[in-house]
Amino acid sequence: MYVAVKGGERAIDNAHAWLAEDRRGDLGVAELSIAQIREQLALAVGRVMAEGSLYDPDLAALAIKQARGDLIEAVFLIRAYRTTLPRFGASHPVDTAAMACDRRISATFKDLPGGQILGPTFDYTHRLLDFTLAAEGLAPPAPPMAPPAEGDLPHVTGFLAREDLIQSNPDGPDTPRDLTREPLDFPADRPLRLQALARGDEGFVLSMAYSTQRGYGKNHPFVGELRIGSVPVEMDIPELGFAIELGEMVLTECETVNQFTGSKTEPPQFTRGYGLVFGQSERKAISMALVDRALRWEELGEDNEGAPAQDVEFVLYHADNVQATGFLEHIKLPHYVDFQSELELIRRLRAEAMQATRQEAAE
Amino acid sequence: MYVTDPKDPETLVRKARLSTLARAPADRLCALWAAYQPTPPAHDTLRAPEVGTVMVRGRAGAVGAPFNLGEVTVTRCSVRLASGAVGHGHVQGRSRDAARAVALIDALCQDGQGAAIDAAILAPLKAEAEAHRNARAARAAATKVEFFTMVRGD
């Protein structure tokens, strides 16, 4: 029998009132503005946009403030807001070759055209706490500038492609499947997998990628290229009759070049993994590229080692942190009736078992 | 599919103008618009400012099959002036005021105000966007690695 119970309304209202007070914290400390979060916690904002699947830095900053810095809760807020908006259409695929790069490095070619551009990176810092940031700081001195090179920075994999040393990227349908519009269904083609990974939890995708490096579905990756910068977003506008640039966004892109000795169906050549993420997040972009490559074992005719990162259902069903949190945390909500039946069952089984023991002892 | 010839010079000008306006910071755009036209011209609203999204696509491996990367917020609006000129505004983000301003600017440009608007609104927006882009590019260029080879002393 299902018994519905009511109650707790006042307690819930009071809990939320206290939440609002605790969110604000000590009134003697200045309140955070959305602009401060957007400008000074930009990488958190980027992560919330990437996993929330909605590029809007102000909204992501608001979500972070409302969620008290709980980024998965912030992603949840963004996802919920997104569902209230109509969708006007889809953009042309962004042209990352035309990216205005803040950063662009290659681990495979030292002297690539355009050079190695470090950008505003944590790499090569000593990871020592900087106590000057805790002091009332003056604005940092402007960083040095140099005359930029003209023209776009070519993709590194293009050089390998010219010699036919790397597998080409097969084209696909102009309208890719969209897991925000239809339930996740298998088999999942590469575009669908890339969508799931792009919005997947950074920690989960990182761990999956790390597992391939440690030997569970090893795919010998080199970072062919990693680039961060802004690209324009272009869309056809039916009422105008032509395409315009609707905006621009910061993206992180990683292309891996993977060793491949060939298989029954493919000649020896390098293969590729690909990562593309909203905002500045090279950890996520590299992770995505490694997992993308691991999931391609079947089309490349590689062995299925039974590694977690090769299991498309395992990866795609568990990458989404909003789904995972929802199912995980629902078990804290009232299960009084379920538990009551379990309790009665255990009592009965226990009584029967005790009875049997007593009888045995008596005989 | 489209009746408009995409190579038509007028189309190219309009496309470039709308692209600059769509990417402009909303506050700055509204300030320049208010300075150009303190009271907006009389108009019918064909489509009230509407906030929505556009699904942004990437390509697998930058050149292969398209995939859905995630959405971006966009606000759009359409207006018709008393003269009959129709304007369509699209802006990145959620500013309804900016979307209406762009629609009105687009309509006024069909109505012969293109040159004046280019000078008053488009020129400063373009200059500021370019200054921003150049400032980042110059900082990036300063972080370009100059390798040098260590010579082994035998």
Interface residues (C-beta under 8 A of the other chain):
Chain A: M49 A50 S53 L54 Y55 D56 D58 L59 R82 L85 P86 R87 F88 G89 A90 S91 H92 P93 V94 T96 A97 A100 C101 D102 R103 K110 D111 G115 Q116 I117 L118 G119 P120 P143 P144 M145 A146 P147 P148 A149 H155 T157 S168 N169 P170 D171 G172 P173 D174 T175 P176 R177 D178 L179 T180 D189 R190 P191 L192 L194 Q195 A198 R199 P232 V233 M235 D236 I237 E239 L240 G241 F242 A243 I244 E245 L246 G247 E248 M249 L251 E253 E255 R272 Y274 L276 F278 D292
Chain B: Y2 V3 T4 P6 T11 R14 K15 L18 S19 A22 R23 E50 V51 G52 T53 V54 M55 V56 R57 G58 R59 A60 G61 A62 V63 G64 A65 P66 F67 N68 L69 G70 E71 V72 T73 V74 R76 S78 H88 H90 V91 Q92 G93 R94 R133 N134 A135 R136 A137 A138 R139 A140 A141 A142 T143 K144 V145 F147
